[in-house]
Amino acid sequence: MRITHRIGGKPWTGAAERTGDVHDPATGAVSGRVDLASASDVDVAVAAAREAFTSWRDASLARRTRVMFAFRELLDARSADLAAIVTAEHGKVLSDAAGEVQRALESVEFACGVPHLLKGGYSENASTGVDVYSIQQPLGVVGVISPFNFPAMVPLWFVPHAVACGNTVVLKPSEKDPSAANVIAELFAEAGLPDGVLNVVHGDKEAVDRLLEHPDVKAVSFVGSTPVARYVYETATRNGKRVQALGGAKNHVVVLPDADLSLAADAAVSAGFGSAGERCMAVSVVVAVDPVGDDLVSAIADRIADLRVGDGRRPGCEMGPLVTGAHRDRVASYVDAGREAGAELVVDGRDHPVDGDPAGFWLGPTLFDRVRPDMSVYTDEIFGPVLSVVRVATYEEAVALVNRNPFGNGTAVFTRDGGAARRFQNEIEVGMVGVNVPVPVPVAYYSFGGWKNSLFGDAHAYGPEGVHFFTRSKVITSRWPDPSHGGVNLGFPQNT
């Protein structure tokens, strides 16, 4: 099956100089071939978006809102189909894919109300006979570069906000699981979005680099690893673009001695191994504050034994494969690395039974205990089902450990003590914090984003900050002259 670009509202009909394999991760089989855009292909998409911007920017807020509401209804009606596509190309189980689409739907629903956030301010008679007011205007053509781990949700963090604000978009999804982006574009077209407002180009670094350098692309939104996020930020800003680049993570869960250990163990397993750990908000480190370590590790190991790993389309499977064979092999290499560094391998995911084709990209849930902060299983963003337990003596040591980490995406604390929780949320240097909530992804009317090496740029994703990112302010000072305007005056204007 050929998976190709959608430019100017239509599937691409040109020849592809290069293509890439798309796999079914649960079987290892090639399910399609995706066209990889050249720089000239990206130029065609940007040109289509630039042409569409001239009219879309002037479309009324009422018209834009009608399109967003229609898209919301179509997405809701076809959510199961989109989830199935995500499972087929990413590998996450159907229930997890359905949850991804549901969270995407919430972002779309927020964008339906964007007109409220596009209201400017107005000051009558700021000076005698002079009014001052502000308006929010779209940027122009914007690029969205989305990752493989949320092929439906992450594009819908950005595209609805950009479009509702009057921009046009060139979306470059991951070449590992590209089909969801095409479905999203088709649904937008069915909802009445004009041709060229949303374009999809598939590709790799060549396509990304052209978006980062193209003079007609005014802003870039990106989600991916920290090294690539830094590269995107530096390259795009050097080319004069506004950038929000969300990078990697090493999310800690701190378990205090008074915590409900059953709740904490459930949370660690759910947040550590959901989507096979391929989430930027996955828990990868459990910080056990003495004396809870032994009991907590035992409880986590007991729960891992009961997890059903297999093909996400089969009933009862809770964790699917990793997205590619190469990624599976990379993640599996940390099992040996952790053990060689001296960590205690409590559960080896390579031995976990699998309900699926043996050729799939499988790695079961893995648990290390007594991990030190100098070990690669702690320092690296593994992005797979490998959970590390670090033991500390005090609350203060736990906070210091989290704050020293170069990542600052998400963290959580498990405790029954409201005072400790309030102190933790104040002292911790991380962008998103959970209190007895292991995956604190904000609801759509807040914004998503981390601190430190988890974010490059000033704006977080979606919500109010997303609207701010996709608009720029203009302030108008207005006076309607009358015969008493006073004639020529070369002095600096004074408010009277």
C-alpha positions as CSV (number, residue, x, y, z in Angstrom):
1,M,0.0,0.0,0.0
2,R,1.3,3.4,-1.0
3,I,1.1,6.2,1.7
4,T,1.6,9.5,0.1
5,H,1.4,13.2,0.8
6,R,-1.8,15.4,0.8
7,I,-1.1,18.8,-0.7
8,G,-3.7,21.4,-1.7
9,G,-6.5,19.1,-0.6
10,K,-5.6,16.2,-2.8
11,P,-3.4,13.1,-2.6
12,W,0.0,13.6,-4.2
13,T,0.3,12.2,-7.7
14,G,4.0,12.9,-8.3
15,A,6.6,10.2,-8.3
16,A,8.6,9.6,-5.1
17,E,12.4,9.6,-5.3
18,R,12.6,7.7,-2.0
19,T,10.2,5.6,0.1
20,G,10.3,3.9,3.5
21,D,8.8,0.8,4.9
22,V,5.9,1.0,7.4
23,H,5.5,-2.0,9.6
24,D,2.9,-3.8,11.6
25,P,4.8,-3.9,14.9
26,A,2.8,-6.9,16.2
27,T,3.8,-9.1,13.2
28,G,7.0,-7.5,11.9
29,A,5.5,-7.5,8.4
30,V,5.7,-4.5,6.0
31,S,2.2,-3.1,5.8
32,G,2.9,-0.2,3.4
33,R,5.4,2.1,1.8
34,V,5.5,5.8,2.6
35,D,6.7,8.4,0.2
36,L,9.6,10.5,1.6
37,A,9.4,14.1,0.6
38,S,12.2,15.9,-1.1
39,A,12.9,19.5,-0.4
40,S,11.1,20.4,-3.6
41,D,8.1,18.5,-2.5
42,V,8.0,20.5,0.7
43,D,8.2,23.6,-1.3
44,V,5.1,22.6,-3.2
45,A,3.2,22.1,0.1
46,V,4.4,25.4,1.5
47,A,3.3,27.2,-1.7
48,A,-0.1,25.6,-1.4
49,A,-0.4,26.7,2.2
50,R,0.8,30.2,1.4
51,E,-1.8,30.6,-1.3
52,A,-4.5,29.3,0.9
53,F,-3.5,31.7,3.7
54,T,-4.5,34.8,1.7
55,S,-8.2,33.9,2.0
56,W,-8.2,31.7,5.2
57,R,-6.8,34.5,7.3
58,D,-9.8,36.6,6.3
59,A,-12.3,33.9,7.0
60,S,-14.7,35.0,9.7
61,L,-14.4,33.5,13.2
62,A,-17.9,32.1,12.7
63,R,-16.8,30.2,9.6
64,R,-13.6,28.8,11.2
65,T,-15.6,27.8,14.2
66,R,-18.2,25.9,12.1
67,V,-15.3,24.0,10.5
68,M,-13.9,23.1,13.8
69,F,-17.3,21.9,15.2
70,A,-17.9,19.8,12.0
71,F,-14.4,18.3,12.3
72,R,-15.0,17.5,16.0
73,E,-18.2,15.6,15.1
74,L,-16.5,13.6,12.3
75,L,-13.5,12.8,14.5
76,D,-15.8,11.6,17.3
77,A,-17.9,9.5,14.8
78,R,-14.8,7.8,13.4
79,S,-12.6,7.6,16.5
80,A,-12.7,3.8,16.5
81,D,-11.4,3.7,12.9
82,L,-8.6,6.1,13.7
83,A,-7.7,4.2,16.8
84,A,-7.4,1.0,14.8
85,I,-5.0,2.7,12.3
86,V,-2.9,3.9,15.3
87,T,-2.7,0.3,16.6
88,A,-1.9,-1.2,13.2
89,E,1.1,1.1,12.7
90,H,2.3,2.1,16.2
91,G,1.5,-1.2,18.0
92,K,-0.2,0.2,21.2
93,V,-3.3,-1.7,22.2
94,L,-6.7,-0.6,21.0
95,S,-7.8,0.7,24.3
96,D,-4.7,2.8,24.6
97,A,-5.2,4.1,21.0
98,A,-8.8,4.9,21.8
99,G,-7.6,6.9,24.8
100,E,-5.2,8.8,22.6
101,V,-8.0,9.8,20.2
102,Q,-10.2,10.8,23.1
103,R,-7.5,13.2,24.4
104,A,-7.1,14.5,20.9
105,L,-10.8,15.2,20.7
106,E,-10.6,17.3,23.9
107,S,-7.9,19.5,22.2
108,V,-10.2,19.9,19.2
109,E,-13.1,20.9,21.5
110,F,-10.9,23.6,23.1
111,A,-10.1,24.9,19.6
112,C,-13.8,25.2,18.9
113,G,-13.8,28.0,21.5
114,V,-10.8,29.8,20.2
115,P,-12.7,33.0,19.2
116,H,-13.1,33.8,22.9
117,L,-9.3,33.8,23.2
118,L,-8.8,36.0,20.1
119,K,-10.6,38.9,21.7
120,G,-8.3,41.9,22.0
121,G,-8.4,44.8,24.5
122,Y,-9.8,48.3,24.0
123,S,-9.1,51.5,25.9
124,E,-11.4,54.3,25.0
125,N,-9.9,57.9,25.5
126,A,-6.5,56.7,26.5
127,S,-5.6,60.2,25.6
128,T,-8.1,62.9,24.7
129,G,-9.9,61.8,21.7
130,V,-7.5,58.8,21.2
131,D,-8.5,55.2,21.5
132,V,-6.0,52.3,21.8
133,Y,-6.8,48.7,21.1
134,S,-5.1,45.4,20.4
135,I,-6.0,42.6,18.0
136,Q,-4.6,39.0,17.5
137,Q,-3.7,38.0,14.0
138,P,-2.4,34.7,12.5
139,L,1.2,34.2,11.6
140,G,0.9,32.6,8.2
141,V,2.2,29.2,7.1
142,V,3.3,27.1,10.1
143,G,5.0,23.7,10.3
144,V,4.1,20.9,12.6
145,I,6.5,18.0,13.1
146,S,5.0,15.3,15.1
147,P,6.4,12.1,16.7
148,F,5.7,8.4,16.2
149,N,4.4,7.7,19.7
150,F,1.1,9.7,19.4
151,P,0.4,9.8,15.7
152,A,-3.2,11.2,16.2
153,M,-3.0,13.1,19.4
154,V,0.1,15.3,18.9
155,P,-0.9,16.6,15.5
156,L,-4.2,17.5,17.0
157,W,-2.5,19.4,19.8
158,F,-1.3,21.9,17.2
159,V,-3.3,21.8,14.0
160,P,-6.7,22.7,15.4
161,H,-5.3,25.7,17.3
162,A,-3.2,26.9,14.3
163,V,-6.2,26.6,11.9
164,A,-8.7,28.1,14.2
165,C,-6.4,31.1,14.6
166,G,-6.3,31.6,10.9
167,N,-3.0,30.0,10.0
168,T,-2.3,27.4,7.3
169,V,-0.3,24.3,8.1
170,V,2.2,21.9,6.7
171,L,2.2,18.8,8.9
172,K,5.1,16.4,8.8
173,P,4.2,13.2,10.8
174,S,6.6,10.4,11.7
175,E,7.4,8.2,8.8
176,K,7.1,5.2,11.1
177,D,3.3,5.5,11.4
178,P,2.1,8.1,8.9
179,S,-1.5,7.1,8.1
180,A,-3.2,8.8,11.0
181,A,-2.1,12.2,9.7
182,N,-3.7,11.5,6.3
183,V,-7.0,10.5,7.9
184,I,-7.0,13.7,10.0
185,A,-6.5,15.8,6.8
186,E,-9.3,13.9,5.1
187,L,-11.6,14.6,8.0
188,F,-10.8,18.3,8.0
189,A,-11.5,18.4,4.3
190,E,-14.8,16.7,4.8
191,A,-15.6,19.3,7.6
192,G,-15.2,22.1,5.1
193,L,-11.6,23.2,5.5
194,P,-10.5,24.8,2.2
195,D,-7.9,23.2,0.1
196,G,-4.4,24.1,1.1
197,V,-5.1,25.1,4.7
198,L,-3.9,21.7,5.9
199,N,-1.2,19.9,3.9
200,V,0.6,16.6,4.9
201,V,4.1,15.8,3.7
202,H,5.7,12.6,4.8
203,G,9.4,12.3,5.1
204,D,12.6,12.3,7.2
205,K,15.3,14.8,7.9
206,E,15.3,16.2,4.4
207,A,11.7,17.3,4.8
208,V,12.3,18.6,8.3
209,D,15.3,20.6,7.3
210,R,13.4,22.3,4.5
211,L,10.6,23.3,6.8
212,L,13.1,24.7,9.3
213,E,14.8,26.8,6.6
214,H,11.9,27.7,4.3
215,P,11.4,31.5,4.3
216,D,7.6,31.3,4.0
217,V,7.3,29.1,7.2
218,K,6.7,31.5,10.1
219,A,6.6,29.1,13.0
220,V,7.4,25.5,13.8
221,S,5.9,23.2,16.5
222,F,7.8,20.0,17.3
223,V,7.6,17.0,19.6
224,G,10.5,14.5,19.9
225,S,13.7,13.6,21.6
226,T,15.8,16.3,23.3
227,P,18.8,16.2,20.8
228,V,16.4,16.7,17.8
229,A,14.3,19.3,19.7
230,R,17.4,21.3,20.4
231,Y,18.4,21.0,16.7
232,V,14.9,22.1,15.5
233,Y,14.9,25.0,17.9
234,E,18.4,26.3,17.0
235,T,17.9,25.8,13.2
236,A,14.5,27.3,13.0
237,T,15.2,30.3,15.2
238,R,18.4,30.9,13.2
239,N,16.1,31.2,10.2
240,G,13.9,33.7,12.0
241,K,11.0,31.5,13.0
242,R,8.9,31.2,16.2
243,V,9.5,27.8,17.7
244,Q,8.0,25.5,20.3
245,A,10.1,22.3,20.5
246,L,9.1,19.8,23.1
247,G,11.9,17.4,23.9
248,G,12.6,14.3,26.0
249,A,11.9,13.2,29.5
250,K,13.0,11.2,32.5
251,N,9.9,11.2,34.6
252,H,10.2,10.4,38.3
253,V,7.5,9.2,40.7
254,V,8.5,9.9,44.3
255,V,6.9,7.5,46.8
256,L,6.9,8.8,50.4
257,P,6.8,6.5,53.4
258,D,3.2,7.3,54.2
259,A,1.9,6.6,50.7
260,D,-0.7,4.0,49.8
261,L,1.8,1.4,48.4
262,S,-0.9,-0.5,46.6
263,L,-2.0,2.7,44.8
264,A,1.7,3.6,44.1
265,A,2.5,0.2,42.7
266,D,-0.5,0.2,40.4
267,A,0.4,3.7,39.2
268,A,4.1,2.8,38.6
269,V,3.1,-0.2,36.5
270,S,0.3,1.6,34.6
271,A,2.4,4.7,33.8
272,G,5.7,2.8,33.3
273,F,4.4,0.2,30.8
274,G,1.4,1.7,29.1
275,S,2.1,2.1,25.4
276,A,5.2,-0.1,26.1
277,G,6.8,3.0,27.7
278,E,6.8,4.9,24.5
279,R,5.3,8.1,26.0
280,C,7.1,11.3,26.8
281,M,5.0,11.3,30.1
282,A,5.8,7.6,30.9
283,V,7.2,6.9,34.4
284,S,10.7,5.7,34.0
285,V,12.1,6.2,37.5
286,V,10.5,5.3,40.9
287,V,12.1,7.1,43.8
288,A,11.5,5.0,46.9
289,V,12.0,7.0,50.1
290,D,13.1,4.7,53.0
291,P,11.8,2.4,54.3
292,V,9.3,1.6,51.5
293,G,11.7,0.2,48.9
294,D,11.5,-3.5,49.5
295,D,7.7,-3.6,49.8
296,L,7.2,-1.3,46.8
297,V,9.6,-3.3,44.5
298,S,7.9,-6.5,45.5
299,A,4.4,-5.1,44.8
300,I,5.5,-3.8,41.3
301,A,7.1,-7.1,40.4
302,D,3.9,-9.0,41.4
303,R,1.8,-6.8,39.1
304,I,4.3,-7.1,36.2
305,A,3.9,-10.9,36.3
306,D,0.2,-10.5,35.6
307,L,0.5,-8.2,32.6
308,R,-0.6,-9.6,29.3
309,V,1.7,-8.6,26.5
310,G,0.6,-9.2,22.9
311,D,-1.1,-8.0,19.7
312,G,-3.1,-4.9,20.6
313,R,-6.0,-6.2,18.5
314,R,-6.5,-9.3,20.6
315,P,-8.9,-9.1,23.5
316,G,-7.2,-8.8,26.9
317,C,-3.8,-7.6,25.8
318,E,-2.6,-4.7,27.9
319,M,0.8,-3.9,26.4
320,G,1.8,-4.1,22.7
321,P,5.1,-4.3,20.9
322,L,7.6,-1.5,20.3
323,V,7.3,0.5,17.1
324,T,10.2,-0.9,15.1
325,G,12.7,-3.7,15.4
326,A,15.6,-1.3,15.6
327,H,13.9,0.6,18.5
328,R,13.2,-2.7,20.3
329,D,16.8,-3.8,20.0
330,R,18.0,-0.4,21.3
331,V,15.7,-0.6,24.4
332,A,16.6,-4.2,25.0
333,S,20.3,-3.3,25.1
334,Y,19.7,-1.4,28.3
335,V,18.8,-4.6,30.1
336,D,22.3,-5.9,29.8
337,A,23.7,-2.4,30.4
338,G,21.9,-2.0,33.6
339,R,22.9,-5.3,34.9
340,E,26.6,-4.8,34.0
341,A,26.5,-1.4,35.8
342,G,25.4,-3.1,39.0
343,A,21.7,-2.6,39.1
344,E,19.6,-5.5,40.3
345,L,17.5,-6.9,37.5
346,V,14.3,-7.9,39.3
347,V,12.2,-8.6,36.1
348,D,13.7,-9.4,32.7
349,G,11.2,-8.4,30.0
350,R,12.9,-10.5,27.5
351,D,11.5,-13.6,29.2
352,H,7.9,-12.3,29.4
353,P,5.3,-14.5,27.5
354,V,3.8,-12.9,24.5
355,D,0.3,-13.4,22.9
356,G,1.3,-12.5,19.4
357,D,3.4,-13.3,16.3
358,P,7.0,-14.2,17.3
359,A,8.2,-11.9,14.5
360,G,6.7,-8.9,16.2
361,F,8.8,-6.3,17.9
362,W,8.4,-7.5,21.5
363,L,10.0,-6.6,24.8
364,G,8.1,-7.3,28.0
365,P,8.1,-5.0,31.1
366,T,11.5,-4.8,32.8
367,L,12.2,-3.8,36.4
368,F,15.5,-2.7,37.9
369,D,16.1,-2.0,41.6
370,R,19.0,-0.2,43.3
371,V,19.7,2.0,40.3
372,R,22.3,4.7,40.8
373,P,22.1,8.1,39.1
374,D,25.3,7.5,37.2
375,M,24.0,4.4,35.4
376,S,22.8,4.7,31.7
377,V,19.4,3.2,32.6
378,Y,18.9,6.3,34.8
379,T,20.6,9.0,32.7
380,D,19.2,8.0,29.2
381,E,15.7,8.5,27.9
382,I,15.2,4.8,27.0
383,F,11.6,5.3,25.7
384,G,10.6,1.7,26.3
385,P,9.2,-0.6,29.0
386,V,12.2,-0.3,31.4
387,L,11.4,0.9,34.9
388,S,14.2,1.8,37.4
389,V,13.9,2.1,41.2
390,V,16.2,4.5,42.9
391,R,16.3,4.3,46.7
392,V,16.8,7.4,48.9
393,A,16.8,8.1,52.6
394,T,14.8,11.3,52.8
395,Y,12.2,13.5,51.1
396,E,14.9,16.2,50.7
397,E,17.2,13.7,48.9
398,A,14.3,12.7,46.6
399,V,13.6,16.3,45.6
400,A,17.3,17.0,45.0
401,L,17.6,13.9,42.8
402,V,14.6,15.1,40.6
403,N,15.8,18.7,40.4
404,R,19.4,17.6,39.4
405,N,18.0,15.7,36.4
406,P,18.5,17.6,33.1
407,F,14.9,16.8,32.0
408,G,11.9,18.5,33.5
409,N,8.8,17.2,31.8
410,G,6.6,15.4,34.3
411,T,6.9,14.1,37.9
412,A,4.6,12.9,40.6
413,V,4.5,12.4,44.3
414,F,2.5,9.7,46.2
415,T,1.7,10.6,49.8
416,R,-1.2,10.9,52.2
417,D,0.3,14.1,53.6
418,G,-1.2,17.3,52.1
419,G,1.5,19.4,53.5
420,A,4.2,17.3,51.9
421,A,2.4,17.3,48.6
422,R,2.0,21.1,48.7
423,R,5.7,21.5,49.5
424,F,6.7,19.1,46.7
425,Q,4.7,20.9,44.0
426,N,6.3,24.2,45.1
427,E,9.9,22.9,45.3
428,I,10.1,20.6,42.3
429,E,11.6,22.0,39.1
430,V,9.4,20.3,36.6
431,G,6.7,21.6,34.2
432,M,3.9,19.1,35.0
433,V,3.3,17.7,38.5
434,G,1.0,15.0,39.7
435,V,-0.2,14.4,43.3
436,N,-1.1,10.8,43.5
437,V,-1.6,11.0,39.7
438,P,1.2,9.3,37.8
439,V,0.7,10.8,34.3
440,P,-0.2,14.4,34.9
441,V,-1.0,15.4,31.3
442,P,-3.0,18.6,31.6
443,V,-6.6,18.9,30.3
444,A,-7.0,20.8,27.1
445,Y,-7.8,24.2,28.7
446,Y,-4.4,24.3,30.4
447,S,-1.2,23.8,28.4
448,F,1.3,20.9,28.1
449,G,5.0,21.5,28.5
450,G,8.1,20.8,30.5
451,W,11.1,22.7,31.9
452,K,14.9,22.4,31.3
453,N,15.9,20.1,28.5
454,S,12.3,19.0,27.9
455,L,11.3,22.3,26.2
456,F,13.1,24.7,23.8
457,G,11.2,27.9,23.3
458,D,8.8,29.9,25.5
459,A,5.4,28.4,24.6
460,H,3.8,25.2,25.8
461,A,1.5,23.1,23.6
462,Y,-2.2,23.6,23.1
463,G,-4.5,25.4,25.5
464,P,-4.1,29.2,26.0
465,E,-0.4,29.1,25.3
466,G,-1.0,27.3,22.0
467,V,-3.3,30.1,21.0
468,H,-0.7,32.7,22.0
469,F,1.9,30.8,20.0
470,F,-0.1,30.8,16.8
471,T,-1.0,34.5,16.9
472,R,0.8,37.8,17.1
473,S,-0.4,41.0,18.7
474,K,-1.0,44.3,16.9
475,V,-1.8,47.5,18.8
476,I,-3.7,50.3,17.1
477,T,-3.7,53.9,18.3
478,S,-6.7,55.7,16.7
479,R,-7.9,59.2,16.5
480,W,-10.6,60.6,14.3
481,P,-9.5,64.2,13.6
482,D,-11.7,67.2,14.0
483,P,-11.0,70.9,13.2
484,S,-9.3,71.4,16.5
485,H,-6.5,68.9,15.9
486,G,-3.9,71.6,16.7
487,G,-1.7,71.6,13.6
488,V,2.0,70.5,13.2
489,N,3.8,69.5,16.4
490,L,7.2,67.9,16.3
491,G,7.3,67.1,20.0
492,F,7.1,63.5,21.3
493,P,3.4,62.6,21.7
494,Q,2.1,63.2,25.2
495,N,-1.1,61.8,26.7
496,T,-3.3,64.5,27.9
